Amino acid sequence: MLIKLTKLNKEPFIINCGQIERIEMIPESKIIMMNKDYYVVRESAEEIVAKIIDYNAKIYKWHQKINIEQTGQEDI
C-alpha cells in the first residue's frame, strides 16, 4: 500500500500507507507511523486521505477485474 508524498524540501518519496498510525496537522501534516517514526510532508491531511482512498479503490478494481476474468462473474 504505497502512496507518493512530498517532503518540505520538495523531495518526493513513497510511503507505506498501511503503516500510518495517525496524521497530525501542525499546520503541516506530520505522519506518525506505527513504529513511531514520523514524516512532515507538504500535502494536507485531506490530500493524504484522498490518496489512500484512491489507492485502495484501484486495488479493489484490479481485484474485481481479475475475479471476473477467472470466474466470469462479478463480486456482489
C-alpha positions as CSV (number, residue, x, y, z in Angstrom):
1,M,0.0,0.0,0.0
2,L,2.3,2.7,-1.3
3,I,1.5,6.4,-1.9
4,K,3.7,9.2,-3.2
5,L,4.2,12.3,-0.9
6,T,6.5,15.3,-0.8
7,K,8.8,16.3,2.0
8,L,9.0,20.0,2.9
9,N,12.2,20.4,0.9
10,K,10.1,19.3,-2.2
11,E,11.8,15.9,-2.3
12,P,9.2,13.2,-3.3
13,F,9.1,9.9,-1.5
14,I,6.9,6.8,-1.3
15,I,5.4,5.7,2.0
16,N,3.6,2.5,3.0
17,C,0.2,4.0,4.0
18,G,-0.8,0.7,5.7
19,Q,1.7,1.6,8.5
20,I,0.3,5.1,9.2
21,E,-0.9,5.4,12.8
22,R,-2.1,9.0,12.7
23,I,-1.7,12.3,10.9
24,E,-1.2,15.5,12.9
25,M,-1.8,18.9,11.4
26,I,0.9,21.3,12.9
27,P,0.0,23.2,10.4
28,E,1.9,20.9,8.0
29,S,1.0,17.3,8.0
30,K,3.0,15.1,10.4
31,I,2.6,11.5,9.6
32,I,3.3,9.2,12.6
33,M,4.0,5.6,11.7
34,M,3.2,2.5,13.8
35,N,6.9,2.2,14.7
36,K,6.8,5.9,15.9
37,D,8.9,7.3,13.1
38,Y,7.4,10.4,11.5
39,Y,7.5,12.4,8.3
40,V,6.5,16.0,7.8
41,V,5.0,16.5,4.4
42,R,3.6,19.3,2.1
43,E,0.3,17.5,1.4
44,S,-2.7,18.3,3.7
45,A,-4.3,15.5,5.8
46,E,-7.2,15.6,3.4
47,E,-4.9,15.1,0.4
48,I,-3.2,12.2,2.1
49,V,-6.5,10.5,2.9
50,A,-7.7,11.0,-0.7
51,K,-4.5,9.3,-2.0
52,I,-5.1,6.4,0.3
53,I,-8.7,6.1,-0.8
54,D,-7.7,6.3,-4.4
55,Y,-5.0,3.6,-4.0
56,N,-7.5,1.3,-2.2
57,A,-10.1,1.9,-5.0
58,K,-7.5,1.0,-7.6
59,I,-6.6,-2.2,-5.8
60,Y,-10.3,-3.1,-5.4
61,K,-11.0,-2.6,-9.1
62,W,-7.9,-4.6,-10.1
63,H,-9.0,-7.5,-7.8
64,Q,-12.5,-7.3,-9.3
65,K,-11.2,-7.4,-12.8
66,I,-9.1,-10.5,-12.1
67,N,-12.1,-12.2,-10.4
68,I,-14.2,-11.5,-13.5
69,E,-11.5,-12.9,-15.8
70,Q,-11.1,-16.0,-13.7
71,T,-14.8,-16.8,-12.9
72,G,-16.7,-14.9,-15.5
73,Q,-18.8,-13.3,-12.6
74,E,-18.6,-10.1,-10.7
75,D,-18.4,-10.0,-6.9
76,I,-21.7,-9.0,-5.4
